[in-house]
Each structure stands twice: as structure tokens, then as C-alpha cells.
Amino acid sequence: MNKKYGVGILGAGWVAGEYVKAFRDHPLTEVVGIYNKTPGKATRLLQSHGVEAKEYGAVDDFFNDDRINIVVSCTHPDVRAEHAVRAAQTGRHVVLEKPVGLSQNDTAKIRDAVARAGVKTVSSFVLRWNPQFETVKQLIKEGILGDLIYAEADYWHPMKKIYPGYPYYITKKHGGSSFVVAGCHAVDIVRFLGGEIVEVTAFAAGPKLNMDFEYDPVAVASVRFANGAVGKISSVIDGETPYIFNCQLFGTEGSIRNNEVHSSKHYPGSLGYWTFPTVKPDSGDVSHHPFIPEIAHFMECIENNVESHASIYDSYKSMAVCYAIDASIAKGGQPVKVQLD
């Protein structure tokens, strides 16, 4: 192997192809192989991207291959904790697809195993590398927002039968809940931009259009931030709408609504919101998502021995908010404190 890091991918579904491309083209990495429970699927995926690599017939064969230095977990989430813990225990760095875990216990197992092993992780909350949110993050860093007063985020993306993985992610076993399987993206971007969420109150509604769901596909949460700000986060995966992702932040110095900015202090000549042209988070297609910059960032973390801002230590907290939302829903909307540690 000519490159520095061998990459093994668990799962050969829709998103796996984006990792094949990202690691295929990175100067430090080489795709060693893929394990998928359906024979032949991994080989077809590799060939479709011009990669010569191994298809593993069993998970044990995958983990016994010493050429693998980085494990990418994009299997169904009900086995993510098992595989990620094993990857850490065998000294591999880990890329984690979402949801990072179906329960707080599963996610904690991954975090604790990674801490013991000292390996690096990145969780694919890919909106952190979306150009719109890279710009928003920079605006916040420059003080345009000031102190957060109120925040909103919405993940509106009805699951349709044409999507790969549909039969699985509508089930309680594989999807968990609306926020765990989908709305976690909205939770994570609000945390990333606005700070820690410490308490939630939430409600959910059952399916009305797509009756295949085994859980309530529509959920909304009122949230309280550590700095005293409040907000609202919603997850809608049933209904008749195209993919929409909203994020609005209102602060003491200015406000940012998606790719629109207002601040009478910093932009005194403006009469309202001004728009910055950018690549928006306006598609649910994985080919639209910024996996290439995510993986470039992860490789820099490995090479420089630093933790990613999207490591398991941080994504654990995003998922903890999702679990708290589900707990509040189960209690009929009672307030629930977020277990951040």
C-alpha cells in the first residue's frame, strides 16, 4: 500500500459511496475494502468509483485486516456502537455516521471506548462544513451576532420510499425517533453556532401521510441554552414538502437568518437583511453534502494529533439533546434536563 492510512468501510449503502470518493482522492488515504452483509454489494460500489479493494465476507475478516487504520461506520445505527467500540479497541480511528447511537447508553459506550483507546473520531454532522454555515460561523466569530438571545432550526425532509434505506429508517429499531434519525442535524447546528442546550420541552405527532412509521415522525422542542437564551427546533419527516433546512439566530449585535444578515451596528448603511451568495443546505441528496472537506479536516486532526470539533466528545452532546427531547415527549411534554456528561 503506497498511502499512509488504509480505510475500511462498514456498509455499502447510499452514503458509503461518498466516503469511497473522499478517501480515494485524499493524498494520505487508500480504501482497503468494504464489508456489507449483502454479498456483492460492496464490490459493485467499489467498481462504480474505480476502486480496486477487497469485499469482506464477514465482520471478523474486516477487523482482522491489519491494513485498516481508519474505520468508517455507515451501517444501520443499531450496530454502530458495537462496531465503533470494536474499531476503537483495535486502535483504529473512526468516522461515525448519524445517528451516532440510538440511545444515550450506546453513544456513551463509543465515547468511553474512544477515550480509553486514544484514537481520533469525527461525526458526520456534515452541515458544519457546508459553506453557508462556515460563513455564519465566521460572522459569529467576528462578533456580528453578539450574545445569543433566540435560535431556531428546522429539519424538514419527508422520508420517501424511493430513498435507499427507507425500509429500515422508518422502524423503531433502526430509526429510533424523528430527532434521533433526522432532526439531530438541526440540533447539532444550533449547538455548533449557539452553544450548549441544557433543557428541553417537546411534543410529537403521529404519521398522517406516510403510515409506515413505527414512531412519531413530527416533533418540536422548546430549548433553553446555557447562557439563558431560548429557542425552537423541529423535525418533520412526514408531510408534503421538499427538503428544507432553516437556521435563524437572533443576538444582541445582529441576527442571521439562513444566508441573510442584519446588524445596524456593524452594517449601519443597510436598510434590512442583506444576503450573501453561498452553497445552501438545500438538498437531502448525499452527493450535495460536504464529505470531502470533512475528511480533509479529519485527516488534519489525525496528522496533528488534535481532536475534531465534531469528535465523539462533541457529538455525544448533540445526541444527548435528542435523547432528552424523546424523554420529554414520552413524559407528555414535561421539561427534561440534558445529560451532557
C-alpha positions as CSV (number, residue, x, y, z in Angstrom):
1,M,0.0,0.0,0.0
2,N,1.5,3.3,-1.1
3,K,-0.5,5.7,1.0
4,K,-0.2,6.3,4.8
5,Y,-3.6,5.3,6.0
6,G,-5.8,2.3,5.0
7,V,-9.5,2.9,5.2
8,G,-12.1,0.2,5.8
9,I,-15.8,1.0,5.3
10,L,-18.6,-0.8,7.2
11,G,-21.7,-0.7,5.0
12,A,-22.2,-0.2,1.2
13,G,-25.3,1.9,1.2
14,W,-26.2,5.3,-0.2
15,V,-23.7,7.4,1.9
16,A,-20.9,4.9,1.6
17,G,-20.1,5.9,-1.9
18,E,-19.3,9.5,-0.8
19,Y,-16.7,8.1,1.6
20,V,-15.2,6.0,-1.1
21,K,-14.8,9.1,-3.2
22,A,-13.4,11.2,-0.4
23,F,-10.8,8.7,0.8
24,R,-10.0,7.6,-2.7
25,D,-8.9,11.1,-3.6
26,H,-7.2,12.1,-0.4
27,P,-3.4,12.0,-0.8
28,L,-2.9,10.2,2.5
29,T,-5.5,7.5,2.3
30,E,-6.4,4.4,0.4
31,V,-9.6,2.4,0.5
32,V,-8.7,-1.1,1.6
33,G,-12.1,-2.7,1.5
34,I,-15.8,-2.7,2.5
35,Y,-17.9,-5.1,4.5
36,N,-21.6,-5.3,3.7
37,K,-24.0,-8.0,4.8
38,T,-25.4,-8.4,1.2
39,P,-22.8,-10.3,-0.9
40,G,-21.6,-8.5,-4.0
41,K,-22.9,-5.0,-3.0
42,A,-19.5,-3.8,-1.7
43,T,-17.8,-4.9,-4.9
44,R,-20.3,-3.1,-7.1
45,L,-19.9,0.1,-5.1
46,L,-16.1,0.0,-5.3
47,Q,-16.2,-0.7,-9.0
48,S,-18.6,2.1,-9.7
49,H,-16.0,4.5,-8.3
50,G,-13.0,2.9,-10.0
51,V,-11.5,1.5,-6.8
52,E,-9.8,-1.9,-6.5
53,A,-10.3,-3.1,-3.0
54,K,-11.5,-6.1,-1.0
55,E,-15.0,-7.1,-0.2
56,Y,-15.1,-8.8,3.2
57,G,-17.3,-11.7,3.7
58,A,-17.6,-11.3,7.5
59,V,-17.1,-8.5,10.1
60,D,-14.3,-10.5,11.7
61,D,-12.4,-10.6,8.4
62,F,-12.8,-6.8,8.2
63,F,-11.4,-6.2,11.7
64,N,-8.6,-8.8,11.3
65,D,-7.2,-6.9,8.3
66,D,-4.1,-5.0,9.7
67,R,-4.1,-2.7,6.7
68,I,-7.1,-0.8,8.1
69,N,-6.2,2.2,10.1
70,I,-9.4,4.1,9.8
71,V,-12.9,2.6,10.1
72,V,-15.9,4.3,8.6
73,S,-19.2,3.3,10.3
74,C,-22.1,3.7,7.9
75,T,-24.0,0.6,8.7
76,H,-27.5,0.7,10.2
77,P,-27.3,2.5,13.6
78,D,-28.4,-0.4,15.6
79,V,-24.9,-1.9,15.2
80,R,-23.0,1.3,15.2
81,A,-22.0,1.2,18.8
82,E,-20.8,-2.4,18.6
83,H,-18.7,-1.7,15.5
84,A,-17.3,1.6,16.7
85,V,-16.3,0.3,20.1
86,R,-14.5,-2.6,18.4
87,A,-12.8,-0.2,16.0
88,A,-11.5,1.9,18.9
89,Q,-10.4,-1.2,20.9
90,T,-8.3,-2.4,17.9
91,G,-6.6,1.0,17.6
92,R,-8.4,2.4,14.6
93,H,-9.6,6.0,14.1
94,V,-13.3,6.2,13.5
95,V,-15.7,8.1,11.2
96,L,-19.2,8.0,12.6
97,E,-22.3,8.3,10.5
98,K,-25.6,9.5,12.1
99,P,-27.3,8.8,14.3
100,V,-24.2,8.3,16.4
101,G,-26.3,6.0,18.6
102,L,-29.9,5.0,19.1
103,S,-29.6,5.5,22.9
104,Q,-27.5,7.6,25.3
105,N,-26.0,4.4,26.6
106,D,-24.9,3.3,23.1
107,T,-23.3,6.7,22.4
108,A,-21.6,6.7,25.8
109,K,-20.1,3.3,25.0
110,I,-18.5,4.7,21.9
111,R,-17.2,7.9,23.7
112,D,-15.7,5.9,26.5
113,A,-14.1,3.3,24.3
114,V,-12.5,6.1,22.2
115,A,-11.3,7.8,25.3
116,R,-9.6,4.6,26.6
117,A,-8.0,3.9,23.2
118,G,-6.9,7.4,22.5
119,V,-7.9,7.3,18.8
120,K,-9.4,10.1,16.8
121,T,-13.0,10.4,15.7
122,V,-15.2,12.6,13.5
123,S,-19.0,12.5,13.4
124,S,-20.6,13.3,10.0
125,F,-22.7,16.2,11.0
126,V,-21.8,17.4,7.6
127,L,-23.6,20.8,7.8
128,R,-20.7,22.0,9.9
129,W,-18.7,22.0,6.6
130,N,-21.5,23.5,4.5
131,P,-20.3,26.8,3.0
132,Q,-23.3,28.7,4.4
133,F,-22.6,27.6,7.9
134,E,-18.9,28.1,7.5
135,T,-19.7,31.8,6.7
136,V,-22.2,32.0,9.6
137,K,-19.6,30.6,12.0
138,Q,-17.1,33.2,10.8
139,L,-19.7,36.0,11.2
140,I,-20.3,34.9,14.8
141,K,-16.6,34.7,15.5
142,E,-16.3,38.3,14.2
143,G,-18.9,39.5,16.7
144,I,-21.8,40.1,14.3
145,L,-24.3,38.2,16.4
146,G,-23.1,39.2,19.8
147,D,-24.8,37.2,22.7
148,L,-27.4,34.8,21.6
149,I,-31.0,35.7,22.5
150,Y,-33.1,33.3,20.5
151,A,-32.4,30.5,17.9
152,E,-34.4,28.3,15.6
153,A,-33.5,25.3,13.4
154,D,-35.8,23.1,11.3
155,Y,-35.1,19.8,9.6
156,W,-38.0,19.2,7.1
157,H,-37.3,16.2,4.9
158,P,-40.1,13.6,4.5
159,M,-38.8,10.1,4.1
160,K,-39.9,8.6,0.8
161,K,-40.0,5.1,-0.4
162,I,-37.6,5.9,-3.3
163,Y,-34.8,6.7,-0.8
164,P,-32.2,4.0,-0.2
165,G,-32.6,2.6,3.3
166,Y,-36.2,3.6,3.6
167,P,-37.5,0.2,4.9
168,Y,-35.1,0.5,7.8
169,Y,-35.2,4.1,8.9
170,I,-38.9,4.2,9.4
171,T,-38.6,1.5,12.1
172,K,-38.1,2.0,15.8
173,K,-35.2,-0.5,15.7
174,H,-33.2,1.3,13.1
175,G,-34.5,4.9,13.1
176,G,-35.3,5.4,16.8
177,S,-37.3,8.6,16.6
178,S,-37.7,11.7,14.4
179,F,-35.0,13.6,16.2
180,V,-32.5,10.7,16.5
181,V,-32.6,9.7,12.8
182,A,-33.1,13.1,11.2
183,G,-33.6,16.2,13.5
184,C,-30.2,15.5,15.0
185,H,-28.8,17.7,12.2
186,A,-30.9,20.7,13.4
187,V,-29.9,20.1,17.0
188,D,-26.2,19.9,16.1
189,I,-26.0,23.0,14.0
190,V,-27.8,25.0,16.7
191,R,-25.3,23.8,19.3
192,F,-22.4,24.4,17.0
193,L,-23.4,28.0,16.4
194,G,-25.3,28.9,19.5
195,G,-23.8,27.0,22.4
196,E,-24.9,24.2,24.8
197,I,-28.6,23.3,25.2
198,V,-29.3,22.4,28.8
199,E,-33.1,21.8,29.0
200,V,-35.9,20.9,26.6
201,T,-39.7,20.6,26.4
202,A,-41.0,18.7,23.5
203,F,-44.1,17.3,21.8
204,A,-44.6,14.9,18.8
205,A,-47.4,13.9,16.4
206,G,-48.0,10.6,14.7
207,P,-48.0,9.9,11.0
208,K,-50.8,11.4,8.8
209,L,-49.5,10.9,5.3
210,N,-47.0,8.1,5.5
211,M,-48.5,5.4,7.8
212,D,-45.4,3.2,7.6
213,F,-43.7,5.0,10.5
214,E,-43.2,3.0,13.7
215,Y,-42.6,6.2,15.7
216,D,-43.9,9.8,15.6
217,P,-42.3,11.4,12.6
218,V,-43.1,15.0,13.5
219,A,-41.6,16.6,16.7
220,V,-40.9,20.0,18.0
221,A,-38.9,21.1,21.0
222,S,-38.5,24.3,23.0
223,V,-35.0,24.6,24.3
224,R,-33.0,26.5,26.8
225,F,-29.4,27.4,26.3
226,A,-26.7,27.5,29.0
227,N,-26.4,31.3,28.5
228,G,-30.1,31.7,29.2
229,A,-31.2,32.1,25.6
230,V,-34.2,30.1,24.3
231,G,-35.1,28.5,21.0
232,K,-37.2,26.1,19.0
233,I,-36.1,23.0,17.0
234,S,-38.3,20.9,14.8
235,S,-38.0,17.7,12.9
236,V,-40.6,16.9,10.2
237,I,-40.1,13.7,8.2
238,D,-43.8,13.1,7.3
239,G,-45.7,15.5,5.1
240,E,-45.7,17.0,1.6
241,T,-42.8,19.4,1.2
242,P,-39.4,19.4,-0.5
243,Y,-36.2,19.3,1.7
244,I,-35.9,22.4,3.8
245,F,-33.3,23.3,6.4
246,N,-33.8,26.5,8.4
247,C,-31.5,28.1,10.9
248,Q,-32.1,31.5,12.5
249,L,-30.1,33.2,15.2
250,F,-31.0,36.4,16.9
251,G,-28.4,38.2,19.1
252,T,-27.5,41.4,20.9
253,E,-25.4,42.7,18.0
254,G,-27.3,41.3,15.0
255,S,-29.3,38.5,13.5
256,I,-28.6,35.8,10.9
257,R,-31.4,34.0,9.1
258,N,-30.0,31.3,6.9
259,N,-27.8,33.2,4.5
260,E,-29.2,36.6,5.4
261,V,-27.6,39.0,7.9
262,H,-28.8,42.1,9.7
263,S,-26.8,44.4,12.1
264,S,-27.4,48.1,12.4
265,K,-24.2,48.4,14.4
266,H,-21.9,46.5,12.1
267,Y,-23.6,47.5,8.8
268,P,-25.0,50.9,9.5
269,G,-25.9,51.7,5.9
270,S,-28.1,48.6,5.4
271,L,-31.9,49.0,5.5
272,G,-32.6,45.4,6.4
273,Y,-31.2,41.9,5.9
274,W,-28.6,41.5,3.2
275,T,-27.9,38.2,1.5
276,F,-24.5,36.5,1.0
277,P,-24.4,34.2,-2.0
278,T,-23.3,30.7,-1.0
279,V,-23.9,27.0,-1.3
280,K,-27.0,26.4,0.9
281,P,-28.0,23.3,2.8
282,D,-30.9,22.8,0.5
283,S,-30.7,19.2,-0.6
284,G,-31.1,15.9,1.1
285,D,-29.0,14.1,-1.6
286,V,-25.8,12.8,0.0
287,S,-23.9,13.9,-3.2
288,H,-24.7,17.5,-2.2
289,H,-23.1,17.1,1.3
290,P,-19.5,18.2,2.0
291,F,-17.8,14.9,2.8
292,I,-14.6,16.0,1.1
293,P,-13.9,18.9,3.4
294,E,-15.0,16.8,6.4
295,I,-12.5,14.1,5.6
296,A,-9.7,16.6,4.8
297,H,-10.4,18.1,8.3
298,F,-10.3,14.7,9.9
299,M,-7.0,13.8,8.3
300,E,-5.5,17.0,9.6
301,C,-6.7,16.1,13.1
302,I,-5.1,12.7,12.9
303,E,-1.8,14.0,11.5
304,N,-1.6,16.8,14.0
305,N,-2.9,14.8,17.0
306,V,-5.8,17.1,17.8
307,E,-9.5,16.5,18.4
308,S,-12.1,17.4,15.8
309,H,-14.7,19.9,16.7
310,A,-17.1,17.1,15.6
311,S,-15.5,14.4,17.6
312,I,-17.5,11.8,19.6
313,Y,-17.0,14.0,22.6
314,D,-18.9,16.8,21.0
315,S,-21.4,14.8,19.0
316,Y,-22.3,12.9,22.2
317,K,-23.8,16.2,23.4
318,S,-25.8,16.8,20.3
319,M,-27.3,13.3,20.6
320,A,-27.9,13.9,24.3
321,V,-30.2,16.7,23.3
322,C,-32.1,14.4,21.0
323,Y,-32.5,11.8,23.8
324,A,-33.7,14.5,26.1
325,I,-36.3,15.6,23.5
326,D,-37.5,12.0,23.2
327,A,-37.7,11.7,27.0
328,S,-39.8,14.9,27.2
329,I,-42.1,13.6,24.5
330,A,-42.5,10.4,26.4
331,K,-43.5,12.4,29.5
332,G,-46.1,14.4,27.7
333,G,-44.0,17.5,27.3
334,Q,-42.5,17.8,30.7
335,P,-39.2,19.7,30.9
336,V,-36.1,17.4,30.8
337,K,-32.5,18.4,31.6
338,V,-29.9,17.4,29.0
339,Q,-27.4,14.9,30.3
340,L,-24.2,16.4,28.9
341,D,-21.7,14.1,30.6
